Amino acid sequence: MTLFNKIKSDNDIKEFIKSIFDMDLQLDGSWGYSQEFATIIKQKTDTTIIQLEHTIASMRTYIEMNITLEKESRYAGISLNETIREEININSLIYHKVTYNITAIKEAEYNDFINEYKANYGKKNFNISKHFEKRKKATLNRSETYWFEVSKSI
């Protein structure tokens, strides 16, 4: 299985997200690789906590699988689906430990699949089932756990 580097946590996560994604999120802590390095969600938001956690986990995944990699190693079509959710209370703090199934395709292959689909969709000789079978075979699946400290946000 392909291994991806963890994001180094020597910067302020809030400022890091602002600089890359132009989003102002009230966060502290780190990138959620463990309870000790949880992402701290500091206030309630207009969105649900589950949606916000998914957004933050998607950002981390995109950074790991695309932004920090060389062009030929990057992934695209990155998608996260929650598979396990636990609420854990430790020392009067509330944590969400969330596991996501992540799927993605190498960026160059992904672009080829998109172009093939656009060029051939609706044509009589285009075997759409074979197209999606090839996409499925090219898809990387990985499972990652993300820790959020949510005491102030729920």
Summary of the structure (lengths in Angstrom):
residues: 154
radius of gyration: 18.0
end to end distance: 36.2
largest distance: 63.2
contacts: 410
relative contact order: 0.19
helix: 36%
strand: 30%
